[in-house]
Amino acid sequence: MSQYLDSFDQRESLRKQWLASVLFHIAVVALFAVSGYTLHKPSDWGSANPGGGAVSVGVVKSIPLPSRRGLENPLANDTQTTVPLPPAKAKPEPRRRRGFGGCGEEHTFAIASGAGESSRE
């Protein structure tokens, strides 16, 4: 088994493969160049004597387009609803508690917010 492991330690030359790849690419580029040179045809764009079939064009302010009304999409357009709005919730009044330590001052705590902030009155 050690004879197979030693075969990976030997360095193999890639000179032949590299040379074959370079020659192949040169041949492909040469083929494109030669075929482009030999198969080149002058392009005929337009006419040799222009002006024979000219058409006059008039300028207009707008183009009348026919309207195609379809069904109205209620999701894309504002629509009137017949569903009644829910009643507005009343804001809960904050509870008042006596101050701590028996000092007699009152503090207002907002129970709904949960922040625990107090405001002196």
N, C-alpha and C positions, 0 to 999 in steps of 0.2 A: 504494500500500500504506500510505502514511502517513495516509491519510484514515481507515482502519479503526483505527489505533492511537490516534488522537485521540478516538474515541468512548468509550474506556474512561476517559478523564480527566474526562468530564462526569458530574456528580452527578445521579442520578435520584431524584425524590421518591417516597417510599413511603407518603405520606399516605393515598391512596385504598385501598391494600391493607390498611393498618393499621385504617382505619375499617371496612372490610368485615369484617375478622376480628373486631373488637370487637362489631359488630352481630350477626354470626352466633352468637357465644358467648352474647350476651344473649338471643337468640331461643331457643337450646337450653335455657338455664336457665329461661326463662319457660315453655317447652313442658313441662318436667318439673314445674314448680310447678303449672301449670293442670291437667295430667292427674292429678297426685296429689290435687288438691283435688276435682276432679269425679268421679274414679273411686274415691274413698275409700269402703270398705265397713267397717262395724264388724266386728271379728273376733269369732267365736263360739268362745271357748275354754271348754270345760266345759259345764255344764248350768245352766239357770236355777234349778232346785230340786235342789241337791246332796244326797247321802246316800241316794238311792234304790237304788243298786246297789253298796253297800259290801261288801267281802270281808274276812274276818278272816284274819290272817296269824299263823302260829305260828313261834317262833324255835327253831332247832335248833343243836346244837353243831357238827355237820359234815355235809357233803353226801356221800353214798356215790357215788363215781364208779367206773365199771367200769375195770379195768386192761386195757390193750391191750399185751401183750408182743409184741414183734416179734423179729427176728433181732438178736443182739448185735453191735454194731459194734466190731471189735477195735481200731480206731484211736481210738475215743472212750473205751474202757474198758481198765482194766489187765488184761492176760492173762499167763498163764504161758508162758514160752518154753522150747523144747527145745534151743536153740542153746547150745553150751558157751561160757563166757566165755573171752576170750583170756588167755593167761598174762601175769602181771604182769611188766613189764620191770624188770630189776635196775638199780638206780641205779649209774652208772659211778663207780668210785672215783677221786678226783682224783689226778693224777700228781704226784710230788714231784721238784723240781729243786733243784739247788744254788743258793745265792744268787749274785748278781753281784759281781764285784770280788774274789772269793776271800776273803770275810770268814768263810766257814765256816757261816753261818747258813742254815737251810733255810726255804724259803717254800713254802706250798701254793698252787697255782694251780688254779682250777676251769676245766678245759678245756671242759666241756660248756656252761657258761653263756656263755663268750666275753666275760665282763666284764673279765677280767684283774685281778681283785682278789686280793690276797694276804693270808694270815693267818699270823702268826708262831706257831711252836710253842715 
